[in-house]
Amino acid sequence: MARKGRPFPDPETGEGPNRPRGRADRLASLLAPARRASDLPPLDDAALTQVLKVRINEAGNAARRAHWIGGRLVNALTGQDPEYTQLSGRHLHQVFGLLGLDTPATVKPDHQYRVRVDLLRDALARLDARAKDRPGTG
C-alpha cells in the first residue's frame, strides 16, 4: 500500500515532515554528539539491517501506543510517529541507493531526517533478498 507524503523535505522549499517534534528533542540534543558519531560511517548490510529493524520497531511501538490517549501523549512527548521515523542523512543515502532513488542534494550526512516507515520496510526487504542471493548465506 503506497503512502502519501514526502519521504524527505522538498529540495526547493525545505518543507516536509522534518519539523522538530516533542519536548524530548531537548534531551536528544544533549545526546546528539554520541548519536552523530555513530551515524557518520556508512554501514555494511548487516548493520544497516539492524538499524532499519530498530527504526521500524520504534514506529510499530508508536502505532500501538497511538490507540489510546496515554500512548498519544507519550508519542507527542518523545516525538515518535507511527508513519515516520528518524534516520541520519548518511543512512538515508544508503536506503535511497537500495531503493534505486537519487538522494536529493539537500540531504546532509550529519543531519537527521524523518523518513516514511514504508520506505524503510522496502529497503529492509531488499537487504534481506540481497543477503539470500549471496553464496553461503540464507
MDTraj code that builds the backbone (N, CA, C; nanometers):
import mdtraj as md
import numpy as np

residues = "MET ALA ARG LYS GLY ARG PRO PHE PRO ASP PRO GLU THR GLY GLU GLY PRO ASN ARG PRO ARG GLY ARG ALA ASP ARG LEU ALA SER LEU LEU ALA PRO ALA ARG ARG ALA SER ASP LEU PRO PRO LEU ASP ASP ALA ALA LEU THR GLN VAL LEU LYS VAL ARG ILE ASN GLU ALA GLY ASN ALA ALA ARG ARG ALA HIS TRP ILE GLY GLY ARG LEU VAL ASN ALA LEU THR GLY GLN ASP PRO GLU TYR THR GLN LEU SER GLY ARG HIS LEU HIS GLN VAL PHE GLY LEU LEU GLY LEU ASP THR PRO ALA THR VAL LYS PRO ASP HIS GLN TYR ARG VAL ARG VAL ASP LEU LEU ARG ASP ALA LEU ALA ARG LEU ASP ALA ARG ALA LYS ASP ARG PRO GLY THR GLY".split()
xyz = np.array([
    [0.0841, -0.1163, 0.0000],
    [0.0000, 0.0000, 0.0000],
    [0.0893, 0.1235, 0.0000],
    [0.0714, 0.2087, -0.0968],
    [0.1525, 0.3293, -0.1075],
    [0.1009, 0.4354, -0.0112],
    [0.1927, 0.5072, 0.0468],
    [0.1584, 0.6146, 0.1397],
    [0.1761, 0.7477, 0.0691],
    [0.0916, 0.8415, 0.1060],
    [0.1069, 0.9758, 0.0526],
    [0.2047, 1.0516, 0.1394],
    [0.2663, 1.1514, 0.0824],
    [0.3575, 1.2349, 0.1592],
    [0.5004, 1.2189, 0.1124],
    [0.5782, 1.3173, 0.1453],
    [0.7183, 1.3177, 0.1050],
    [0.8021, 1.2371, 0.2030],
    [0.8980, 1.1575, 0.1532],
    [0.9854, 1.0832, 0.2430],
    [1.0962, 1.1709, 0.3007],
    [1.1123, 1.2909, 0.2465],
    [1.2190, 1.3805, 0.2884],
    [1.1742, 1.5213, 0.2538],
    [1.2433, 1.6256, 0.3016],
    [1.1985, 1.7613, 0.2737],
    [1.2061, 1.7948, 0.1255],
    [1.1167, 1.8812, 0.0827],
    [1.1158, 1.9293, -0.0545],
    [1.2468, 2.0038, -0.0800],
    [1.3228, 1.9656, -0.1849],
    [1.4522, 2.0301, -0.2081],
    [1.4401, 2.1785, -0.2409],
    [1.3248, 2.2200, -0.2956],
    [1.3063, 2.3599, -0.3322],
    [1.2738, 2.4464, -0.2109],
    [1.1787, 2.4001, -0.1287],
    [1.1291, 2.4827, -0.0189],
    [1.1836, 2.4426, 0.1166],
    [1.2343, 2.3195, 0.1282],
    [1.2797, 2.2707, 0.2575],
    [1.1662, 2.2256, 0.3472],
    [1.0416, 2.2350, 0.2973],
    [0.9270, 2.1939, 0.3775],
    [0.9095, 2.0435, 0.3688],
    [0.8599, 1.9858, 0.4749],
    [0.8361, 1.8427, 0.4761],
    [0.8166, 1.7938, 0.6171],
    [0.8235, 1.6641, 0.6375],
    [0.7942, 1.6060, 0.7682],
    [0.9080, 1.6174, 0.8681],
    [1.0100, 1.6968, 0.8398],
    [1.1282, 1.7011, 0.9259],
    [1.1249, 1.8148, 1.0268],
    [1.0070, 1.8514, 1.0703],
    [0.9967, 1.9581, 1.1690],
    [1.0317, 1.9035, 1.3074],
    [1.0815, 1.9888, 1.3975],
    [1.1103, 1.9416, 1.5332],
    [0.9825, 1.8967, 1.6022],
    [0.9900, 1.7906, 1.6785],
    [0.8715, 1.7367, 1.7438],
    [0.9037, 1.7008, 1.8882],
    [0.8146, 1.7404, 1.9782],
    [0.8214, 1.6931, 2.1153],
    [0.9268, 1.7606, 2.2005],
    [0.9035, 1.7566, 2.3294],
    [0.9978, 1.8143, 2.4255],
    [1.1204, 1.7269, 2.4433],
    [1.1100, 1.6038, 2.4065],
    [1.2248, 1.5139, 2.4197],
    [1.3378, 1.5553, 2.3264],
    [1.3077, 1.6443, 2.2300],
    [1.4132, 1.6928, 2.1412],
    [1.5240, 1.7618, 2.2202],
    [1.4869, 1.8276, 2.3308],
    [1.5890, 1.8935, 2.4128],
    [1.6840, 1.7914, 2.4738],
    [1.6279, 1.6825, 2.5262],
    [1.7117, 1.5763, 2.5818],
    [1.7937, 1.5111, 2.4714],
    [1.7296, 1.4906, 2.3570],
    [1.8007, 1.4290, 2.2450],
    [1.9181, 1.5157, 2.2012],
    [1.9031, 1.6482, 2.2133],
    [2.0129, 1.7353, 2.1720],
    [2.1343, 1.7191, 2.2636],
    [2.1113, 1.6806, 2.3892],
    [2.2235, 1.6547, 2.4797],
    [2.2991, 1.5282, 2.4399],
    [2.2260, 1.4325, 2.3850],
    [2.2865, 1.3055, 2.3450],
    [2.3298, 1.3055, 2.1988],
    [2.3047, 1.4157, 2.1296],
    [2.3300, 1.4223, 1.9858],
    [2.4743, 1.3936, 1.9457],
    [2.5759, 1.4438, 2.0166],
    [2.7130, 1.4162, 1.9708],
    [2.7454, 1.2672, 1.9611],
    [2.7016, 1.1890, 2.0584],
    [2.7281, 1.0445, 2.0536],
    [2.6512, 0.9800, 1.9400],
    [2.5276, 1.0226, 1.9199],
    [2.4475, 0.9648, 1.8123],
    [2.5059, 1.0014, 1.6766],
    [2.5488, 1.1277, 1.6618],
    [2.6069, 1.1702, 1.5348],
    [2.7323, 1.0906, 1.5021],
    [2.8137, 1.0639, 1.6022],
    [2.9370, 0.9882, 1.5797],
    [2.9060, 0.8482, 1.5296],
    [2.7999, 0.7874, 1.5809],
    [2.7653, 0.6523, 1.5369],
    [2.6947, 0.6524, 1.4022],
    [2.6369, 0.7661, 1.3630],
    [2.5636, 0.7737, 1.2368],
    [2.6520, 0.8080, 1.1176],
    [2.7730, 0.8552, 1.1390],
    [2.8535, 0.9028, 1.0276],
    [2.9091, 0.7951, 0.9356],
    [2.9655, 0.6853, 0.9863],
    [3.0223, 0.5897, 0.8912],
    [2.9137, 0.5141, 0.8155],
    [2.9354, 0.4866, 0.6854],
    [2.8403, 0.4019, 0.6133],
    [2.8411, 0.2623, 0.6755],
    [2.7280, 0.1978, 0.6733],
    [2.7147, 0.0674, 0.7375],
    [2.7217, -0.0448, 0.6358],
    [2.7707, -0.1604, 0.6802],
    [2.7611, -0.2783, 0.5950],
    [2.6153, -0.3260, 0.5998],
    [2.5833, -0.4247, 0.5173],
    [2.4440, -0.4692, 0.5061],
    [2.3866, -0.5188, 0.6386],
    [2.4661, -0.5926, 0.7160],
    [2.4162, -0.6469, 0.8429],
    [2.3841, -0.5349, 0.9416],
    [2.4717, -0.4358, 0.9504],
    [2.4488, -0.3249, 1.0434],
    [2.3325, -0.2377, 0.9969],
    [2.3215, -0.2136, 0.8658],
    [2.2097, -0.1347, 0.8140],
    [2.0778, -0.2076, 0.8376],
    [2.0787, -0.3399, 0.8224],
    [1.9594, -0.4196, 0.8516],
    [1.9177, -0.3999, 0.9964],
    [2.0139, -0.4026, 1.0870],
    [1.9834, -0.3845, 1.2294],
    [1.9253, -0.2458, 1.2560],
    [1.9845, -0.1420, 1.1977],
    [1.9350, -0.0052, 1.2167],
    [1.7918, 0.0060, 1.1657],
    [1.7655, -0.0492, 1.0474],
    [1.6306, -0.0405, 0.9909],
    [1.5297, -0.1151, 1.0770],
    [1.5679, -0.2320, 1.1284],
    [1.4766, -0.3080, 1.2147],
    [1.4428, -0.2297, 1.3413],
    [1.5422, -0.1648, 1.4001],
    [1.5183, -0.0855, 1.5213],
    [1.4244, 0.0307, 1.4907],
    [1.4489, 0.1015, 1.3813],
    [1.3646, 0.2168, 1.3454],
    [1.2211, 0.1725, 1.3139],
    [1.2063, 0.0621, 1.2423],
    [1.0728, 0.0109, 1.2104],
    [1.0020, -0.0330, 1.3379],
    [1.0757, -0.0955, 1.4290],
    [1.0182, -0.1375, 1.5566],
    [0.9723, -0.0169, 1.6389],
    [1.0510, 0.0911, 1.6394],
    [1.0119, 0.2125, 1.7108],
    [0.8802, 0.2669, 1.6565],
    [0.8655, 0.2673, 1.5244],
    [0.7412, 0.3158, 1.4640],
    [0.6249, 0.2229, 1.4975],
    [0.6503, 0.0929, 1.5015],
    [0.5460, -0.0024, 1.5396],
    [0.5001, 0.0193, 1.6826],
    [0.5943, 0.0468, 1.7719],
    [0.5583, 0.0775, 1.9106],
    [0.4747, 0.2050, 1.9176],
    [0.5119, 0.3055, 1.8393],
    [0.4351, 0.4305, 1.8365],
    [0.2945, 0.4057, 1.7830],
    [0.2813, 0.3162, 1.6847],
    [0.1491, 0.2844, 1.6293],
    [0.0619, 0.2156, 1.7339],
    [0.1200, 0.1244, 1.8103],
    [0.0427, 0.0567, 1.9156],
    [-0.0001, 0.1550, 2.0243],
    [0.0891, 0.2480, 2.0581],
    [0.0548, 0.3468, 2.1612],
    [-0.0499, 0.4459, 2.1124],
    [-0.0562, 0.4699, 1.9826],
    [-0.1453, 0.5725, 1.9280],
    [-0.2931, 0.5390, 1.9443],
    [-0.3258, 0.4185, 1.9874],
    [-0.4658, 0.3778, 2.0004],
    [-0.5306, 0.4248, 2.1295],
    [-0.4550, 0.4811, 2.2207],
    [-0.5143, 0.5304, 2.3450],
    [-0.4508, 0.6638, 2.3822],
    [-0.5216, 0.7426, 2.4610],
    [-0.4807, 0.8804, 2.4895],
    [-0.3439, 0.8884, 2.5576],
    [-0.3172, 0.7989, 2.6512],
    [-0.1870, 0.7998, 2.7183],
    [-0.0739, 0.7713, 2.6215],
    [-0.0985, 0.6807, 2.5281],
    [0.0024, 0.6483, 2.4282],
    [0.0277, 0.7634, 2.3333],
    [-0.0791, 0.8334, 2.2956],
    [-0.0616, 0.9504, 2.2088],
    [0.0192, 1.0586, 2.2801],
    [-0.0016, 1.0712, 2.4113],
    [0.0759, 1.1675, 2.4893],
    [0.2239, 1.1274, 2.4913],
    [0.2509, 0.9993, 2.5130],
    [0.3897, 0.9506, 2.5108],
    [0.4521, 0.9776, 2.3742],
    [0.3785, 0.9497, 2.2671],
    [0.4300, 0.9753, 2.1323],
    [0.4612, 1.1234, 2.1128],
    [0.3728, 1.2100, 2.1623],
    [0.3948, 1.3540, 2.1470],
    [0.5181, 1.3992, 2.2248],
    [0.5358, 1.3453, 2.3442],
    [0.6499, 1.3858, 2.4267],
    [0.7824, 1.3316, 2.3742],
    [0.7799, 1.2140, 2.3159],
    [0.9042, 1.1538, 2.2655],
    [0.9309, 1.1873, 2.1197],
    [0.8319, 1.2455, 2.0521],
    [0.8498, 1.2803, 1.9115],
    [0.8405, 1.1615, 1.8180],
    [0.7845, 1.0503, 1.8648],
    [0.7723, 0.9322, 1.7793],
    [0.6417, 0.9373, 1.7011],
    [0.6441, 0.8793, 1.5837],
    [0.5312, 0.8830, 1.4919],
    [0.5144, 0.7440, 1.4321],
    [0.3900, 0.6952, 1.4183],
    [0.3692, 0.5622, 1.3613],
    [0.4090, 0.5502, 1.2137],
    [0.4084, 0.6614, 1.1411],
    [0.4348, 0.6549, 0.9974],
    [0.5715, 0.7084, 0.9568],
    [0.6395, 0.7781, 1.0464],
    [0.7705, 0.8362, 1.0166],
    [0.8682, 0.8009, 1.1278],
    [0.9948, 0.7887, 1.0929],
    [1.0993, 0.7671, 1.1926],
    [1.2233, 0.8446, 1.1494],
    [1.3164, 0.8640, 1.2406],
    [1.4363, 0.9409, 1.2089],
    [1.5485, 0.8513, 1.1596],
    [1.6235, 0.9065, 1.0655],
    [1.7386, 0.8365, 1.0103],
    [1.8416, 0.9421, 0.9733],
    [1.9681, 0.9105, 0.9923],
    [2.0724, 1.0070, 0.9560],
    [2.0803, 1.0191, 0.8042],
    [2.1334, 1.1315, 0.7595],
    [2.1487, 1.1537, 0.6161],
    [2.2366, 1.0488, 0.5501],
    [2.3400, 1.0041, 0.6210],
    [2.4295, 0.9012, 0.5669],
    [2.3527, 0.7719, 0.5426],
    [2.2741, 0.7316, 0.6416],
    [2.1981, 0.6073, 0.6276],
    [2.0814, 0.6246, 0.5308],
    [2.0253, 0.7452, 0.5251],
    [1.9199, 0.7738, 0.4276],
    [1.9745, 0.7587, 0.2857],
    [2.0977, 0.8038, 0.2648],
    [2.1628, 0.7884, 0.1342],
    [2.1748, 0.6397, 0.0980],
    [2.2116, 0.5563, 0.1948],
    [2.2221, 0.4123, 0.1700],
    [2.0851, 0.3520, 0.1382],
    [1.9819, 0.3948, 0.2115],
    [1.8462, 0.3440, 0.1873],
    [1.8002, 0.3835, 0.0476],
    [1.8223, 0.5087, 0.0091],
    [1.7825, 0.5519, -0.1247],
    [1.8570, 0.4725, -0.2316],
    [1.9842, 0.4433, -0.2079],
    [2.0606, 0.3624, -0.3023],
    [2.0009, 0.2236, -0.3184],
    [1.9581, 0.1631, -0.2076],
    [1.8941, 0.0311, -0.2139],
    [1.7656, 0.0348, -0.2947],
    [1.6918, 0.1456, -0.2815],
    [1.5627, 0.1578, -0.3485],
    [1.5754, 0.2104, -0.4909],
    [1.6975, 0.2417, -0.5325],
    [1.7179, 0.2929, -0.6675],
    [1.6735, 0.4370, -0.6842],
    [1.6714, 0.5122, -0.5746],
    [1.6316, 0.6528, -0.5790],
    [1.7549, 0.7412, -0.5703],
    [1.7467, 0.8572, -0.6312],
    [1.8543, 0.9553, -0.6189],
    [1.8372, 1.0308, -0.4881],
    [1.9447, 1.0455, -0.4140],
    [1.9400, 1.1224, -0.2898],
    [1.9435, 1.2705, -0.3248],
    [1.8474, 1.3488, -0.2739],
    [1.8488, 1.4925, -0.3024],
    [1.9773, 1.5576, -0.2520],
    [2.0217, 1.6591, -0.3219],
    [2.1453, 1.7283, -0.2847],
    [2.1334, 1.7965, -0.1489],
    [2.0105, 1.8212, -0.1037],
    [1.9903, 1.8890, 0.0248],
    [2.0105, 1.7971, 0.1445],
    [2.0218, 1.6658, 0.1219],
    [2.0412, 1.5709, 0.2320],
    [2.1884, 1.5721, 0.2722],
    [2.2126, 1.6064, 0.3987],
    [2.3492, 1.6145, 0.4510],
    [2.3746, 1.4957, 0.5426],
    [2.4929, 1.4353, 0.5351],
    [2.5213, 1.3138, 0.6125],
    [2.5064, 1.3296, 0.7631],
    [2.5363, 1.4470, 0.8158],
    [2.5348, 1.4637, 0.9614],
    [2.4026, 1.5184, 1.0158],
    [2.2993, 1.5247, 0.9327],
    [2.1678, 1.5695, 0.9780],
    [2.0748, 1.4500, 0.9953],
    [1.9716, 1.4699, 1.0762],
    [1.8691, 1.3676, 1.0963],
    [1.7472, 1.4041, 1.0119],
    [1.6846, 1.3043, 0.9514],
    [1.5679, 1.3262, 0.8667],
    [1.4569, 1.2316, 0.9070],
    [1.3344, 1.2798, 0.8949],
    [1.2179, 1.1954, 0.9200],
    [1.1838, 1.1270, 0.7880],
    [1.1738, 0.9954, 0.7921],
    [1.1550, 0.9141, 0.6720],
    [1.0316, 0.8271, 0.6915],
    [0.9558, 0.8085, 0.5845],
    [0.8389, 0.7204, 0.5919],
    [0.8834, 0.5783, 0.6223],
    [0.8107, 0.5135, 0.7115],
    [0.8448, 0.3779, 0.7549],
    [0.8277, 0.2779, 0.6406],
    [0.7313, 0.3008, 0.5512],
    [0.7123, 0.2061, 0.4411],
    [0.8357, 0.2012, 0.3503],
    [0.9077, 0.3121, 0.3357],
    [1.0320, 0.3102, 0.2574],
    [1.1383, 0.2255, 0.3268],
    [1.1430, 0.2343, 0.4596],
    [1.2401, 0.1538, 0.5337],
    [1.2066, 0.0055, 0.5236],
    [1.0772, -0.0268, 0.5243],
    [1.0369, -0.1678, 0.5083],
    [1.0783, -0.2203, 0.3706],
    [1.0598, -0.1382, 0.2670],
    [1.1018, -0.1786, 0.1323],
    [1.2532, -0.2005, 0.1267],
    [1.3285, -0.1096, 0.1874],
    [1.4746, -0.1231, 0.1884],
    [1.5168, -0.2482, 0.2648],
    [1.4497, -0.2765, 0.3762],
    [1.4811, -0.3959, 0.4548],
    [1.4527, -0.5223, 0.3738],
    [1.3435, -0.5234, 0.2994],
    [1.3116, -0.6389, 0.2152],
    [1.4196, -0.6594, 0.1086],
    [1.4693, -0.5503, 0.0520],
    [1.5756, -0.5626, -0.0489],
    [1.7069, -0.6099, 0.0130],
    [1.7357, -0.5632, 0.1339],
    [1.8559, -0.6113, 0.2030],
    [1.8455, -0.7603, 0.2312],
    [1.7277, -0.8048, 0.2763],
    [1.7073, -0.9476, 0.3036],
    [1.7221, -1.0299, 0.1761],
    [1.6661, -0.9806, 0.0655],
    [1.6772, -1.0522, -0.0618],
    [1.8226, -1.0578, -0.1080],
    [1.8947, -0.9483, -0.0890],
    [2.0357, -0.9449, -0.1290],
    [2.1177, -1.0422, -0.0447],
    [2.0859, -1.0535, 0.0835],
    [2.1580, -1.1468, 0.1710],
    [2.1318, -1.2913, 0.1297],
    [2.0098, -1.3218, 0.0860],
    [1.9762, -1.4584, 0.0438],
    [2.0421, -1.4948, -0.0884],
    [2.0673, -1.3931, -0.1723],
    [2.1296, -1.4182, -0.3027],
    [2.2796, -1.4426, -0.2929],
    [2.3404, -1.4040, -0.1827],
    [2.4850, -1.4228, -0.1668],
    [2.5159, -1.5688, -0.1390],
    [2.6225, -1.6205, -0.1981],
    [2.6605, -1.7591, -0.1701],
    [2.7026, -1.7749, -0.0238],
    [2.6603, -1.8858, 0.0349],
    [2.6992, -1.9162, 0.1724],
    [2.6147, -1.8482, 0.2773],
    [2.5046, -1.7797, 0.2372],
    [2.4150, -1.7159, 0.3341],
    [2.2741, -1.7637, 0.3085],
    [2.1850, -1.7284, 0.4026],
    [2.0429, -1.7551, 0.3850],
    [2.0081, -1.8921, 0.4219],
])
top = md.Topology()
chain = top.add_chain()
for i, resn in enumerate(residues, 1):
    res = top.add_residue(resn, chain, resSeq=i)
    for name in ("N", "CA", "C"):
        top.add_atom(name, md.element.get_by_symbol(name[0]), res)
traj = md.Trajectory(xyz[None], top)
